[in-house]
Amino acid sequence: MIKIDHLVKNYGATPAVDDISFEVERGEIVGLLGPNGAGKSTTMNILAGYLSSTAGRVIVDGLNVLDQPLEVKKRIGYLPEQPPLYLDMTVEEYLIFVYNLKGCTLNRTKHLQEICEVVKLTDVYHRLIKNLSKGFRQRVGIAQALIGNPPVIIFDEPTVGLDPKQIIEVRNLIRTLGRDHTVILSTHILQEVQAVCDRIIIINKGKIVADELTENINRVASNTCRYQAKICGPQREVLAMLRERPDVAYAEVLAARDGEAYIYHIEGTKGVDIRKSLFYALSAKGWPLVGLETLGMNLEDIFISVVDKTDGAAEQKSAKGAKKGRTRTVEKDIAQSILDATAAKQNEIAPYEGDE
């Protein structure tokens, strides 16, 4: 349904989107994650036809966004972070305005009624938008994106400013829409992505740094293993032994206890499975290991891990480039000094050797 191929968007010398490529299948709900300024909104604006790209292609339902922008826009419903509402209109007037603007050919009364039932706007259908709460205004924005029944729906921060009950309602709505539409969702609420999305794409500094199914997102993080262990033994000595082990990166004792056992949180060093060696070490001390559970990383940990990793790589590259630049500058200065000295020597006035 959507194909983004080597997309680039530059603002002057600054790349907002830096050569990204991905595809979204029909009926798939994809979450776009990334820190502020990562390029998420720029990507969605290009996809929706609001911005032009510097390079690359965006294909929606087989149509190129640059070649056939109007046809593509008919296939997209877009909710930007700030819903494009006219506050002096009623909900009915605004939705009729959008209906006409999109050139929709569906039965207007029936179509708008169905949308209002889906997003729960029926009770405020005749009220002025300026008199609605933040949550209801957000629903009006969602409703305008659904007009025309577009196959692709793009939501940029759809739950920003909503209360917990409204957030749950919008999440349920997105899940419902995912049955018949392709949905791209951008948000800073990681639990939201994990709750509704089939796939997660993480963007940082204009580049895709992770692209995995939601259930497989752990693959993109480092393979450091985390454990929760229940160990019977003197707390201070056990904790000291754990922290001294070379295959343990981090260890702490938790407040909870299980009978005679203290519960410890342990993180192994990258790429090392510590379970067998830990068992033997505790046995040698006479400290029974009565429970050991492997803990998965949550989405917040994964997000921070991936972003920090790419930021660190970029800083190293920048530092390396700066060092190389300084080296070249020194080499250039030395070479110029040699040339200047040579020229000065050649221009020296030789003593006059004429007849006396």
Residue pairs with C-beta under 8 A, 6 or more apart in sequence:
1 24
1 25
1 26
1 28
1 60
1 61
1 151
1 152
1 182
2 23
2 24
2 47
2 58
2 59
2 60
2 152
2 182
2 184
3 23
3 57
3 58
3 59
4 20
4 21
4 22
4 23
4 43
4 47
4 56
4 57
4 58
4 59
5 21
5 56
5 57
5 58
5 59
6 19
6 20
6 21
6 55
6 56
6 57
7 17
7 19
7 20
7 21
7 43
7 46
7 53
7 55
7 56
7 57
7 58
8 15
8 17
8 18
8 19
8 53
8 54
8 55
8 56
9 15
9 16
9 17
9 39
9 42
9 43
9 46
9 51
9 53
9 54
9 206
10 16
10 54
15 206
16 39
16 42
16 206
17 39
17 42
17 43
17 46
17 53
17 206
18 39
18 205
18 206
18 207
19 56
19 207
20 39
20 43
20 203
20 206
20 207
20 208
21 56
21 208
22 201
22 208
22 211
24 30
24 182
24 184
24 199
25 182
26 151
26 182
27 178
27 179
27 180
27 181
27 182
28 178
28 182
28 183
28 198
28 199
29 174
29 175
29 178
29 183
29 185
29 196
29 197
29 198
29 199
30 183
30 184
30 185
30 197
30 198
30 199
30 200
30 201
31 185
31 186
31 187
31 192
31 193
31 196
31 197
31 199
31 200
31 201
31 214
32 40
32 43
32 44
32 184
32 185
32 186
32 201
32 203
33 40
33 186
33 187
33 190
33 193
33 200
33 201
33 202
33 203
33 303
34 40
34 202
34 203
34 204
34 307
35 204
35 307
38 203
38 204
38 205
38 206
39 203
39 205
39 206
39 207
40 156
40 186
40 203
41 80
41 81
41 156
41 186
42 51
43 203
44 78
44 154
44 156
44 184
44 186
45 51
46 52
46 53
46 58
46 65
47 58
47 60
47 65
47 76
47 154
47 184
48 73
48 76
48 78
48 154
49 65
49 69
49 72
49 73
49 76
50 78
52 66
53 66
57 64
57 66
58 64
58 65
58 66
59 65
60 72
60 75
60 76
60 152
61 72
61 75
61 151
61 152
63 71
63 72
63 75
64 72
65 72
74 102
74 103
74 148
74 150
75 150
75 151
75 152
76 150
76 152
76 153
76 154
77 144
77 145
77 146
77 147
77 148
77 150
77 152
77 153
77 154
78 145
78 153
78 154
78 156
79 141
79 142
79 144
79 145
79 153
79 154
79 155
79 156
79 158
80 156
81 156
81 157
81 160
83 137
83 138
83 140
83 141
83 144
84 141
84 144
85 94
85 129
85 137
85 140
85 141
86 94
86 97
86 129
87 128
87 129
87 130
88 128
88 129
88 130
89 97
89 128
89 129
90 125
90 126
90 127
90 128
90 129
91 116
91 121
91 124
91 125
91 126
91 127
91 129
91 132
91 140
91 143
92 112
92 125
92 126
94 129
94 140
94 144
95 112
95 115
95 116
95 140
95 143
95 144
95 147
96 108
96 112
98 144
98 147
99 108
99 111
99 112
99 147
99 148
102 147
102 148
104 111
104 147
104 148
106 148
106 149
111 147
111 149
112 147
113 122
115 121
115 143
115 146
115 147
116 122
116 125
116 143
118 146
118 173
118 176
119 139
119 142
119 143
119 146
119 173
120 139
120 169
121 136
121 139
121 140
121 143
124 132
124 136
129 137
129 140
132 140
134 161
134 162
135 161
135 162
135 163
135 166
138 158
138 159
138 160
138 161
138 162
138 166
138 170
139 170
142 155
142 158
142 170
142 173
145 153
145 154
145 155
146 153
146 177
150 181
151 181
151 182
152 181
152 182
152 183
152 184
153 177
153 181
153 182
153 183
153 184
154 183
154 184
155 174
155 183
155 184
155 185
155 186
155 187
156 186
157 186
157 187
157 188
158 170
158 174
158 185
158 187
159 166
159 167
159 170
159 171
159 187
159 189
159 192
162 170
167 189
167 192
171 192
171 195
171 196
174 183
174 185
174 196
175 196
177 183
178 196
178 198
185 192
185 193
185 196
185 197
187 193
190 299
190 300
190 303
191 299
193 200
193 214
193 299
194 200
194 214
194 299
197 214
198 213
198 214
199 211
199 212
199 213
199 214
200 210
200 211
200 212
200 213
200 214
200 217
200 299
201 208
201 210
201 211
202 208
202 209
202 210
202 211
202 220
202 303
202 306
202 307
203 209
204 306
204 307
204 310
204 311
205 310
205 311
205 314
207 310
209 220
209 306
209 307
209 309
209 310
210 217
210 220
210 302
210 306
212 219
212 220
217 299
217 302
218 296
218 297
218 302
220 302
220 306
221 297
221 301
221 302
221 305
221 306
222 270
222 305
222 309
223 270
223 271
224 249
224 267
224 268
224 269
224 270
225 267
225 268
225 272
225 273
225 274
225 294
226 265
226 266
226 267
226 268
226 294
226 295
226 296
226 297
227 265
227 266
227 267
227 268
227 274
227 275
227 292
227 293
227 294
227 295
228 254
228 263
228 264
228 265
228 266
228 291
228 292
228 293
228 295
229 263
229 264
229 266
229 278
229 289
229 291
229 292
229 293
230 258
230 261
230 262
230 263
230 264
230 289
230 290
230 291
230 292
231 238
231 261
231 262
231 264
231 282
231 287
231 288
231 289
231 290
232 260
232 261
232 262
232 287
232 288
232 290
233 262
233 282
233 285
233 286
233 287
233 288
235 253
235 262
237 285
238 253
238 262
238 264
238 282
238 287
239 251
239 252
239 253
239 264
241 281
241 285
242 248
242 251
242 264
242 266
243 251
245 274
245 277
245 278
245 281
246 269
247 268
247 269
247 272
247 274
247 277
248 266
248 267
248 268
248 269
248 274
249 267
249 268
249 269
249 270
250 265
250 266
250 267
251 264
251 265
251 266
251 267
252 264
252 265
253 262
253 263
253 264
253 265
254 262
254 263
254 264
254 265
256 263
257 263
258 290
258 291
261 288
261 290
261 291
265 295
266 274
266 278
268 274
275 292
278 289
278 292
279 289
279 292
282 288
282 289
283 289
297 305
